Amino acid sequence: MMSAMNRKSFLRRLTLSAAAVSAGCSSTRLPPTGREFTVLTYNIHHGEGRDGRLDLIRIAEVIRASGADLVALQEVDRLAQRTQGRDLPKELAALTSMEVIFGPNIPLQGGEYGNAILSRFPVVRSTNLHYPPVRPGEQRGLLQSVVTIDGAEVAFFCTHLDHRPDDVERLASVAEIETTAARYGALPLVLCGDFNDQPGSRVDVRLSQTFRDAWRIAGTGNGGTYPSEAPTRRIDYVWLKGAVQAVSAEVITGDGSDHAALKVRLRLGR
C-alpha cells in the first residue's frame, strides 16, 4: 500500500503524463539499447482490487514501475456499467503514456469486455481473433499486434483462455493460436496471457511444442501468479517463438487485482 505522500507524487506524475497524451504528445522513452525490451502480462480483473474497489491508479503504478514496453492485459472493460461506464483501455493508455489496442470479445452491460495491449513502440498492425467455440460459454479471443523495435518487427499477442475445469475449450484455442502464429512466419513472437492451466497440464505440454516458456528459461521459484495475495498457481505465462530470448523473469504482487503481474525482460536475436 502506498503512503499518502507517495500516492500524491504518483498521481501528479500520472496527471502530467495524461496531459501530455491529451495534447498529442507521445512517450519520450527511447527503444531499449541492444534490442532489449520488457513485457508484462497482467489480468487486471476489470480494475477491481482485492478490496473490491475499482482503482486504475494501482494498475497503472504496477505497469509504470515495471518499466514495461509492451503490456498484455486481460479482463478489461470498456463502457460497461459495472465499471461506471468508463473506457478502461483509454484511461490506462493516458495513465501510462502508451498506445493502446483493445480487442473486445463479448458485449457487457452496455459496453464491451476483452483484452488490451499497451505499447511504447510503434504499432504496425493489429487484429483480434475470436476463437471458434467448442460449446456454449464465454467468447474468448487472441489479440494480435506487430510492433517495431529498433526497426525490427515483432509480433506481440495477448489472450485469456477458458476457465472451466476441463481443458476441451483451452486445447481448441491452443490449436487456433498455433495456426495463427504460423502466419507470422519468421517474426519474433511473444505470446502473453492468462492460460488458466498450470505447468504439466495438457495445455502446457501442447504449447511447449511450438513456443518456449520464458519462466522456465529465466525465472526462479514456482512463478505463481494466482491468487495475488499469496500466489501458488502459475496460470499466467509469457511464451516465445523465433529470434527472441528471455533474459529475466519475475512476479510482481500487489492488491490492484486478483492476479499478480508477470514481468519478463527479453532480447531480440538467437
Rosetta silent file (secondary structure, phi, psi, omega in degrees, C-alpha in Angstrom):
SEQUENCE: MMSAMNRKSFLRRLTLSAAAVSAGCSSTRLPPTGREFTVLTYNIHHGEGRDGRLDLIRIAEVIRASGADLVALQEVDRLAQRTQGRDLPKELAALTSMEVIFGPNIPLQGGEYGNAILSRFPVVRSTNLHYPPVRPGEQRGLLQSVVTIDGAEVAFFCTHLDHRPDDVERLASVAEIETTAARYGALPLVLCGDFNDQPGSRVDVRLSQTFRDAWRIAGTGNGGTYPSEAPTRRIDYVWLKGAVQAVSAEVITGDGSDHAALKVRLRLGR
SCORE:     score description
SCORE:     0.000 S_00000001
   1 L     0.000  132.370  179.999    0.000    0.000    0.000 S_00000001
   2 L   -75.423  147.136  170.789    1.408    3.437   -0.944 S_00000001
   3 L   -70.867  163.774  179.940    1.863    6.136    1.666 S_00000001
   4 H   -59.670  -39.130 -179.348   -0.185    9.315    1.254 S_00000001
   5 H   -65.746  -46.985  179.721    2.978   11.171    0.153 S_00000001
   6 H   -63.171  -40.890 -179.314    3.989    8.548   -2.437 S_00000001
   7 H   -64.735  -39.403  178.625    0.454    8.329   -3.769 S_00000001
   8 H   -62.479  -43.310  178.742    0.283   12.121   -4.115 S_00000001
   9 H   -64.040  -41.466 -179.683    3.562   12.120   -6.032 S_00000001
  10 H   -65.116  -42.769  178.613    2.416    9.257   -8.247 S_00000001
  11 H   -60.272  -38.826  179.291   -0.891   10.971   -9.007 S_00000001
  12 H   -64.181  -42.680  178.186    0.998   14.104  -10.022 S_00000001
  13 H   -62.509  -41.278 -179.983    3.193   12.110  -12.420 S_00000001
  14 H   -66.053  -38.538  179.076    0.144   10.427  -13.923 S_00000001
  15 H   -62.497  -42.729  178.388   -1.630   13.762  -14.343 S_00000001
  16 H   -64.686  -39.698  178.876    1.349   15.170  -16.213 S_00000001
  17 H   -65.329  -44.803 -179.912    1.532   12.064  -18.406 S_00000001
  18 H   -62.390  -38.442  179.019   -2.172   12.170  -19.181 S_00000001
  19 H   -64.316  -37.757  178.800   -1.905   15.856  -20.084 S_00000001
  20 H   -65.106  -42.051  178.688    0.897   15.080  -22.498 S_00000001
  21 H   -64.117  -44.101 -178.727   -1.146   12.369  -24.189 S_00000001
  22 H   -61.503  -31.306 -179.368   -4.187   14.635  -24.408 S_00000001
  23 L   -83.176    2.033  177.501   -2.040   17.286  -26.058 S_00000001
  24 L    89.942   13.955  179.503   -0.979   14.813  -28.712 S_00000001
  25 L   -88.775  147.351  174.941    2.470   14.068  -27.288 S_00000001
  26 L  -103.051  168.909  179.624    3.907   10.552  -27.341 S_00000001
  27 L   -61.514  140.572 -179.585    6.153    8.951  -24.741 S_00000001
  28 L   -88.218   -1.674 -178.779    9.703   10.299  -24.876 S_00000001
  29 L   -68.566  128.441 -179.775   11.176    6.963  -23.825 S_00000001
  30 L   -84.054  157.030  175.927   13.510    5.634  -26.496 S_00000001
  31 L   -57.701  146.130 -178.291   13.634    1.969  -27.521 S_00000001
  32 L   -59.734  146.624  177.582   15.964   -0.049  -25.268 S_00000001
  33 H   -72.926  155.451  178.893   19.575   -0.305  -26.364 S_00000001
  34 H    66.720   17.047 -179.815   20.830   -3.633  -27.646 S_00000001
  35 H    56.009   35.166  170.431   17.268   -4.502  -28.692 S_00000001
  36 E   -96.442  146.706  179.683   16.308   -5.475  -25.178 S_00000001
  37 E  -154.736  163.500 -175.652   12.770   -4.754  -24.021 S_00000001
  38 E  -118.569  134.945  176.054   10.402   -5.612  -21.192 S_00000001
  39 E  -118.319  154.183  179.439    6.966   -7.192  -21.414 S_00000001
  40 E  -137.162  133.652  171.356    4.300   -7.530  -18.759 S_00000001
  41 E  -117.566  136.216 -168.356    1.211   -9.723  -18.702 S_00000001
  42 E  -153.926  114.310  171.567   -1.476   -8.801  -16.192 S_00000001
  43 E   -83.098  109.719 -170.239   -5.043   -9.981  -15.615 S_00000001
  44 L   -92.279    0.309  176.417   -6.460   -6.776  -14.101 S_00000001
  45 H    51.737   48.680 -175.808   -9.895   -8.118  -13.017 S_00000001
  46 H    43.989   35.486  175.936  -11.534   -5.053  -14.653 S_00000001
  47 H    78.533    5.040 -178.110   -9.531   -2.823  -12.331 S_00000001
  48 E   -94.359  122.346 -177.955  -11.146   -4.192   -9.186 S_00000001
  49 L   -84.859 -177.353 -179.449   -8.694   -4.986   -6.406 S_00000001
  50 L   -63.625  -21.320  178.737   -8.856   -7.449   -3.559 S_00000001
  51 L   -87.476    4.270  178.825  -10.634   -4.788   -1.504 S_00000001
  52 L    81.214    3.481 -179.058  -13.475   -4.596   -4.047 S_00000001
  53 L   -94.484  139.843  172.310  -12.525   -1.073   -5.170 S_00000001
  54 E   -83.493  114.918 -175.085  -12.167   -0.012   -8.800 S_00000001
  55 L  -148.498   95.010 -179.115   -8.800    1.749   -8.878 S_00000001
  56 H   -72.113  -20.440  179.019   -6.891    2.000  -12.146 S_00000001
  57 H   -61.986  -37.084  177.854   -4.121    4.002  -10.497 S_00000001
  58 H   -64.135  -39.804  178.142   -2.945    0.837   -8.740 S_00000001
  59 H   -65.652  -46.899 -179.354   -2.840   -0.957  -12.077 S_00000001
  60 H   -62.233  -34.801  179.082   -1.013    1.925  -13.751 S_00000001
  61 H   -63.632  -42.575  178.072    1.506    2.046  -10.914 S_00000001
  62 H   -61.171  -45.552 -177.976    2.436   -1.597  -11.451 S_00000001
  63 H   -62.019  -49.369 -177.296    2.831   -1.024  -15.194 S_00000001
  64 H   -66.625  -43.271 -178.885    4.935    2.114  -14.830 S_00000001
  65 H   -64.830  -28.672 -179.422    7.101    0.734  -12.016 S_00000001
  66 H   -72.308  -21.150 -175.447    7.825   -2.399  -14.063 S_00000001
  67 L    72.438   20.248 -175.927    9.320   -0.348  -16.891 S_00000001
  68 L   -64.197  139.535  174.782    7.314   -2.430  -19.355 S_00000001
  69 L   -96.466  -28.317  177.706    7.491   -1.534  -23.039 S_00000001
  70 E  -134.511  132.138 -176.451    4.690   -3.933  -24.047 S_00000001
  71 E  -129.185  129.871  174.529    1.799   -4.912  -21.794 S_00000001
  72 E  -105.252  119.296 -177.528   -0.800   -7.638  -22.281 S_00000001
  73 E  -114.697  136.336  176.075   -3.949   -7.007  -20.230 S_00000001
  74 E  -118.423  159.935 -178.986   -6.834   -9.402  -19.668 S_00000001
  75 E    59.344   60.173 -176.762  -10.326   -8.845  -18.216 S_00000001
  76 E  -111.904  126.181  177.323  -10.619   -5.288  -19.492 S_00000001
  77 E   -94.241  147.958  171.106  -13.956   -3.403  -19.558 S_00000001
  78 E  -135.955  111.975  175.849  -14.880   -0.649  -21.962 S_00000001
  79 L    66.719   20.745 -179.892  -18.009    1.449  -21.206 S_00000001
  80 L   -84.020  148.617 -177.393  -19.593   -1.318  -19.078 S_00000001
  81 H   -61.975  -37.779 -175.120  -21.974   -0.415  -16.259 S_00000001
  82 H   -65.704  -20.882  176.380  -20.088   -2.398  -13.606 S_00000001
  83 H  -113.012   36.840  170.414  -17.067   -0.138  -14.164 S_00000001
  84 L    62.344   26.335  179.496  -19.102    3.078  -14.182 S_00000001
  85 L    67.224   18.593 -176.376  -19.258    3.287  -17.965 S_00000001
  86 L   -84.442  151.456  176.939  -15.554    4.138  -18.077 S_00000001
  87 E   -92.865   87.662 -174.336  -13.242    3.433  -21.009 S_00000001
  88 H   -61.944  -40.992  178.213  -10.583    1.473  -19.115 S_00000001
  89 H   -60.434  -43.571 -179.640   -8.246    0.914  -22.108 S_00000001
  90 H   -64.884  -41.867  179.651   -8.217    4.618  -22.937 S_00000001
  91 H   -63.916  -43.847 -179.281   -7.659    5.612  -19.300 S_00000001
  92 H   -66.400  -34.345  176.177   -4.774    3.181  -18.853 S_00000001
  93 H   -62.084  -43.234  179.255   -3.176    4.444  -22.069 S_00000001
  94 H   -67.193  -41.266 -177.522   -3.305    8.001  -20.700 S_00000001
  95 H   -69.467  -22.179 -177.738   -2.052    6.986  -17.263 S_00000001
  96 H  -113.163   -1.556 -178.278    0.946    5.139  -18.694 S_00000001
  97 L    57.638   43.820 -179.619    1.681    7.309  -21.765 S_00000001
  98 L  -126.097  158.111  174.280    1.371    4.282  -24.030 S_00000001
  99 E   -78.399  145.259 -177.589   -0.525    3.441  -27.199 S_00000001
 100 E  -123.421  144.767  170.461   -3.479    1.102  -26.670 S_00000001
 101 E  -125.772  131.586  179.144   -5.194   -1.601  -28.710 S_00000001
 102 E  -115.826  135.093  177.772   -8.447   -3.081  -27.431 S_00000001
 103 E  -118.358   92.932 -179.603   -9.836   -6.436  -28.519 S_00000001
 104 E   -70.818  138.527  179.092  -13.486   -6.789  -27.460 S_00000001
 105 E  -115.758  -30.867  178.469  -14.726  -10.358  -27.104 S_00000001
 106 E  -142.277  149.263  169.920  -18.199  -10.039  -25.577 S_00000001
 107 E   -73.011  144.055 -176.948  -20.818   -7.311  -25.072 S_00000001
 108 E  -147.980  114.593  170.466  -21.195   -6.459  -21.395 S_00000001
 109 L    45.741   51.468  178.471  -23.730   -4.224  -19.629 S_00000001
 110 L    83.307   -0.412  179.269  -23.950   -1.650  -22.384 S_00000001
 111 E  -135.963 -143.777 -177.112  -20.255   -1.871  -23.200 S_00000001
 112 E  -140.173  162.019 -177.536  -17.593   -4.431  -24.075 S_00000001
 113 E  -142.725  135.350  179.361  -15.169   -6.797  -22.361 S_00000001
 114 E  -179.128 -143.187 -178.339  -11.952   -8.316  -23.657 S_00000001
 115 E  -113.518  162.939  177.762   -8.179   -7.973  -23.832 S_00000001
 116 E  -145.057  155.156  175.155   -5.913   -4.991  -24.404 S_00000001
 117 E  -125.901  133.600  171.876   -2.326   -4.259  -25.389 S_00000001
 118 E  -110.478  138.857 -176.640   -0.307   -1.225  -24.321 S_00000001
 119 E  -140.794  137.241  170.028    2.804   -0.346  -26.334 S_00000001
 120 L   -89.631  -13.338 -178.521    5.647    2.160  -26.179 S_00000001
 121 L   -96.321  156.607  175.874    6.679    1.057  -29.649 S_00000001
 122 L   -60.668  133.287  177.383    5.011    1.997  -32.948 S_00000001
 123 E   -94.108  119.239 -177.847    2.192   -0.430  -33.761 S_00000001
 124 E   -79.517  -44.467  179.819    2.340   -1.506  -37.407 S_00000001
 125 E  -161.171  162.001  178.736   -0.889   -3.509  -37.452 S_00000001
 126 E  -155.487  157.174  177.138   -3.291   -5.325  -35.160 S_00000001
 127 E  -159.396  159.159 -179.952   -6.262   -7.674  -35.270 S_00000001
 128 E  -124.853  124.445  179.198   -8.466   -9.628  -32.882 S_00000001
 129 E  -102.591  129.725  171.386   -9.399  -13.275  -33.430 S_00000001
 130 E   -91.936  122.833  179.070  -12.438  -14.836  -31.763 S_00000001
 131 L   -64.907  133.266  173.320  -11.761  -18.495  -31.032 S_00000001
 132 L   -62.536  122.475 -176.537  -14.416  -20.758  -32.570 S_00000001
 133 L   -72.662  143.110  174.652  -16.267  -22.123  -29.510 S_00000001
 134 L   -82.744  -31.843 -178.603  -16.461  -25.861  -28.921 S_00000001
 135 L  -153.378  167.822 -179.440  -19.532  -25.417  -26.693 S_00000001
 136 L   -59.282  141.932  179.715  -21.574  -22.543  -25.229 S_00000001
 137 L   164.454 -171.309 -178.960  -19.655  -20.267  -22.902 S_00000001
 138 L   -67.471  129.337  176.512  -17.738  -17.002  -22.714 S_00000001
 139 L   -67.171  130.198  178.543  -16.284  -15.918  -26.046 S_00000001
 140 L  -113.048  160.448 -176.635  -12.503  -15.800  -25.853 S_00000001
 141 E  -145.665  165.872  177.302  -10.070  -14.060  -28.168 S_00000001
 142 E  -122.527  104.819  179.342   -6.494  -13.657  -29.349 S_00000001
 143 E   -86.520  124.783 -174.587   -5.463  -10.006  -29.689 S_00000001
 144 E  -119.354  143.055  174.748   -2.535   -9.691  -32.078 S_00000001
 145 E  -143.592  157.015  169.451   -0.187   -6.828  -32.847 S_00000001
 146 E  -124.475  124.556 -179.896    3.022   -6.215  -34.749 S_00000001
 147 E  -118.883  162.628  176.000    5.322   -3.525  -33.372 S_00000001
 148 E  -109.855  129.461  178.434    8.681   -2.177  -34.500 S_00000001
 149 E  -121.527  111.379 -176.137   11.634   -2.282  -32.106 S_00000001
 150 L    50.989   39.713  177.618   14.749   -0.511  -33.407 S_00000001
 151 L    86.000   -6.813  179.679   13.429   -1.106  -36.917 S_00000001
 152 E   -98.798  135.774  177.815   12.721   -4.805  -36.342 S_00000001
 153 E   -83.023  136.011  179.660    9.158   -6.118  -36.472 S_00000001
 154 E  -133.804  133.068  176.086    7.994   -8.200  -33.501 S_00000001
 155 E   -87.909  133.931 -179.545    4.625   -9.943  -33.073 S_00000001
 156 E  -131.356  118.332 -175.238    3.017   -9.468  -29.664 S_00000001
 157 E  -112.855  150.526  175.562   -0.109  -11.471  -28.719 S_00000001
 158 E  -134.724  132.986 -179.873   -2.473  -11.276  -25.746 S_00000001
 159 E  -148.179  166.906  177.314   -5.037  -13.910  -24.783 S_00000001
 160 E  -146.773  109.076 -173.805   -7.197  -15.256  -21.952 S_00000001
 161 L   -87.662  166.933 -176.967   -8.273  -18.890  -22.208 S_00000001
 162 L   -54.661  144.648 -174.065  -11.333  -20.675  -20.840 S_00000001
 163 L  -100.275   -6.491 -173.365  -11.501  -21.118  -17.067 S_00000001
 164 L   -67.757  155.127 -173.116  -13.598  -24.290  -16.731 S_00000001
 165 L   -55.805  -42.522  178.756  -12.066  -27.342  -15.015 S_00000001
 166 L   -80.912  159.832 -171.476  -11.799  -29.488  -18.144 S_00000001
 167 L  -104.558   16.247 -176.789   -9.423  -28.389  -20.901 S_00000001
 168 H   -56.770  -50.281 -178.131  -11.528  -29.045  -24.016 S_00000001
 169 H   -68.233  -40.794 -179.087  -12.007  -25.373  -24.850 S_00000001
 170 H   -63.229  -42.762  179.990   -8.451  -24.417  -23.936 S_00000001
 171 H   -64.817  -37.881  176.722   -6.915  -27.085  -26.168 S_00000001
 172 H   -64.113  -39.181  178.602   -9.080  -25.963  -29.087 S_00000001
 173 H   -66.962  -38.002  178.126   -7.906  -22.390  -28.506 S_00000001
 174 H   -61.766  -39.429  176.794   -4.270  -23.511  -28.420 S_00000001
 175 H   -60.161  -40.552  177.489   -4.737  -25.094  -31.848 S_00000001
 176 H   -66.120  -38.239  177.959   -6.010  -21.724  -33.133 S_00000001
 177 H   -62.348  -45.070  179.831   -3.019  -19.978  -31.546 S_00000001
 178 H   -59.872  -45.784  179.961   -0.613  -22.357  -33.291 S_00000001
 179 H   -63.046  -43.060 -179.366   -2.278  -21.795  -36.667 S_00000001
 180 H   -66.181  -44.223 -179.391   -2.309  -18.041  -36.190 S_00000001
 181 H   -60.425  -36.134 -179.372    1.323  -17.876  -35.046 S_00000001
 182 H   -62.291  -28.327 -178.933    2.419  -19.778  -38.157 S_00000001
 183 L   -70.051  -15.496  179.710    1.012  -16.961  -40.311 S_00000001
 184 L   -90.324    4.656  173.608    3.617  -14.593  -38.854 S_00000001
 185 L    56.746 -128.304 -174.554    6.411  -16.628  -40.396 S_00000001
 186 L   -89.564    4.811  179.855    9.877  -15.904  -39.051 S_00000001
 187 L   -60.981  138.368  169.801    8.925  -12.832  -36.996 S_00000001
 188 L   -57.957  136.405 -173.812    9.993  -12.982  -33.343 S_00000001
 189 E  -132.782  133.378  178.054    6.764  -13.667  -31.479 S_00000001
 190 E  -121.005  120.313 -178.217    5.760  -13.089  -27.849 S_00000001
 191 E  -112.106  118.880 -175.817    2.522  -14.703  -26.619 S_00000001
 192 E  -122.750  155.079  170.745    1.224  -13.476  -23.259 S_00000001
 193 E   154.291 -174.664  175.827   -1.812  -14.073  -21.147 S_00000001
 194 E   -97.320  109.026 -174.908   -3.880  -15.940  -18.611 S_00000001
 195 L   -97.576   -3.186  175.360   -3.974  -19.546  -19.809 S_00000001
 196 L    50.735   34.490  174.978   -5.952  -20.901  -16.856 S_00000001
 197 L  -153.227  155.608 -171.819   -3.813  -24.036  -16.684 S_00000001
 198 L  -106.441  165.464  177.220   -0.693  -24.998  -14.798 S_00000001
 199 L   -54.002  138.552 -178.635    2.716  -26.444  -15.725 S_00000001
 200 L    91.517  -11.747  177.793    2.475  -30.088  -16.708 S_00000001
 201 L   -71.769  167.512  178.363   -1.104  -29.767  -17.978 S_00000001
 202 H   -63.843  -34.164  177.573   -2.050  -30.856  -21.481 S_00000001
 203 H   -64.741  -45.083  178.380   -2.322  -27.199  -22.472 S_00000001
 204 H   -61.212  -46.095 -179.213    1.203  -26.510  -21.196 S_00000001
 205 H   -63.024  -42.148 -179.440    2.621  -29.561  -22.967 S_00000001
 206 H   -65.083  -46.185  179.505    0.887  -28.640  -26.236 S_00000001
 207 H   -62.112  -35.791 -178.504    2.102  -25.027  -26.152 S_00000001
 208 H   -64.772  -16.182  178.118    5.647  -26.210  -25.397 S_00000001
 209 L   -75.129  -23.149 -178.222    5.735  -27.952  -28.772 S_00000001
 210 L  -114.523  -32.925 -173.650    5.597  -24.596  -30.581 S_00000001
 211 L  -120.272  166.264  175.655    6.688  -21.998  -28.014 S_00000001
 212 E  -111.432  133.413 -178.695    9.265  -21.604  -25.246 S_00000001
 213 E   -81.186  114.008 -176.124    8.136  -20.787  -21.708 S_00000001
 214 H   -60.456  -34.731 -178.288   10.017  -17.646  -20.565 S_00000001
 215 H   -66.677  -41.157  179.063    9.656  -18.552  -16.901 S_00000001
 216 H   -62.052  -29.733 -177.621   11.307  -21.951  -17.338 S_00000001
 217 H   -82.685  -43.203 -167.699   14.210  -20.203  -19.044 S_00000001
 218 H  -126.861   -2.016 -178.147   14.726  -17.146  -16.866 S_00000001
 219 L   -93.498  164.424  176.839   12.529  -17.377  -13.747 S_00000001
 220 L  -128.366  133.938 -178.274   13.328  -18.595  -10.240 S_00000001
 221 L    92.403 -165.533 -173.597   10.850  -20.392   -7.993 S_00000001
 222 L   -83.114  -12.617  176.214    7.362  -21.605   -8.810 S_00000001
 223 L    68.478   20.448 -178.375    6.296  -18.477  -10.721 S_00000001
 224 L   -60.587  140.992  179.969    2.840  -18.451   -9.144 S_00000001
 225 L  -126.961   -2.862 -178.051    0.575  -15.573  -10.198 S_00000001
 226 E  -146.005  138.563   -7.646   -2.762  -16.503   -8.598 S_00000001
 227 L   -77.060  158.566 -169.185   -4.226  -15.583   -6.169 S_00000001
 228 L   -63.655  -30.230 -177.059   -2.417  -12.267   -5.870 S_00000001
 229 L   -70.786  -28.132  178.099   -2.247  -12.152   -2.069 S_00000001
 230 L  -155.819   77.162 -171.932   -0.283  -15.434   -1.922 S_00000001
 231 L   -62.543  122.306  177.548    0.354  -16.737   -5.454 S_00000001
 232 L  -123.129  -21.558 -177.205    0.541  -20.516   -5.611 S_00000001
 233 E  -105.841  127.210  177.921   -0.868  -21.289   -9.069 S_00000001
 234 L   -94.684   98.259 -178.797    1.114  -20.483  -12.215 S_00000001
 235 L  -123.160   -6.720  176.695   -1.536  -19.725  -14.811 S_00000001
 236 E  -105.710  132.006 -170.793   -0.145  -16.522  -16.387 S_00000001
 237 E  -136.166  157.950  164.311    2.611  -17.033  -18.957 S_00000001
 238 E  -123.010  117.156 -179.470    4.919  -15.396  -21.473 S_00000001
 239 E  -108.582  146.337 -175.033    5.664  -17.742  -24.375 S_00000001
 240 E  -124.055  148.090  176.722    8.340  -17.120  -27.020 S_00000001
 241 E  -145.909  135.066  177.791    8.811  -18.174  -30.630 S_00000001
 242 L    83.918 -154.995 -170.811   11.615  -17.373  -33.035 S_00000001
 243 L   -80.979   68.143  174.472   14.532  -14.992  -32.541 S_00000001
 244 E  -149.369  135.125 -173.888   13.736  -13.638  -29.082 S_00000001
 245 E  -123.183  146.182  176.392   15.306  -14.718  -25.799 S_00000001
 246 E   -84.249  128.905  179.460   14.304  -14.417  -22.144 S_00000001
 247 E   -99.484  -43.189  179.015   16.837  -12.534  -20.016 S_00000001
 248 E  -155.411  160.356  179.445   14.986  -12.397  -16.693 S_00000001
 249 E  -149.412  140.105  178.006   11.515  -13.019  -15.271 S_00000001
 250 E  -151.876  152.264  176.190    9.759  -12.010  -12.062 S_00000001
 251 E   -96.111  134.844  179.668    6.307  -11.983  -10.498 S_00000001
 252 E  -112.995  112.253 -179.531    5.015   -8.621   -9.241 S_00000001
 253 L   -89.088  161.595  179.813    2.462   -8.886   -6.454 S_00000001
 254 L   179.671  178.027 -177.527    0.014   -6.182   -5.434 S_00000001
 255 L  -108.879   11.444 -177.421   -3.540   -5.514   -4.305 S_00000001
 256 L   -81.090  -12.144 -177.802   -4.925   -3.995   -7.524 S_00000001
 257 L  -153.050  171.901  174.976   -6.216   -7.301   -8.940 S_00000001
 258 L   -83.856   -6.808  174.683   -6.815  -10.921   -8.005 S_00000001
 259 L  -110.253  150.971  165.861   -3.805  -11.847  -10.188 S_00000001
 260 L   -84.750  161.904  177.474   -0.164  -10.871   -9.802 S_00000001
 261 E   -94.311  151.733  177.566    1.614   -9.480  -12.850 S_00000001
 262 E  -116.255  119.978 -178.736    4.375  -11.336  -14.699 S_00000001
 263 E  -108.606  132.722  178.944    7.315   -9.269  -15.956 S_00000001
 264 E  -134.401  130.109  174.299    9.851  -10.639  -18.450 S_00000001
 265 E   -92.582  130.425 -174.778   12.922   -8.941  -19.871 S_00000001
 266 E  -124.251  158.004  174.779   13.609  -10.033  -23.460 S_00000001
 267 E  -132.634  131.336  176.502   16.352   -9.680  -26.043 S_00000001
 268 E   -72.751  144.193 -179.887   15.912   -9.913  -29.785 S_00000001
 269 L   115.026  165.997 -178.395   18.154  -12.422  -31.526 S_00000001
 270 L   -95.793    0.000    0.000   19.018  -16.065  -31.134 S_00000001
